[in-house]
């Protein structure tokens, strides 16, 4: 297993294409506009097994209006200034699940952000991700809220310095 944390501009085109393919096929993001969002990330995280991309993650630079809306919906607007980055696009390919790779991605993310705060949203029913965030010192922030992208709720987690 190998983990690489890269600036988007330092990635090869093939890496970007495969990162995008994995994340879009997971069905949690819209394909339209994703490439630009990916290229605007602070860092992209690649976990490879035998040279094959097995898991992804990112440290995103959230748009101010989006971030403000997330914290307002969760009822914790007062905490907004503690979190500079957003963790996201944490996906593990089906053939590599249940091997602890999501935890490895989150640990790499935490190491990279060092003293800057980071938040993440995840589906309220994604208890596995909730456990990973809790185990890696993220804390639950505020209340779950209705997603704007579907008929499900989201939970907000954060880790600050």
Secondary structure, DSSP 8 states (H G I E B T S, - for coil): -EEEEE-GGGS-HHHHHHHHHHHHHTTSS-STTHHHHHHT-SEEEEEEETTEEEEEEEEE---HHHHHHHHHHTT-GGGGGG--EEEEEEEE-GGGTTSSHHHHHHHHHHHHHTTS-EEEEEETT-HHHHHHHHHTT-EEEEEEEE-SSSSSEEEEEEE--
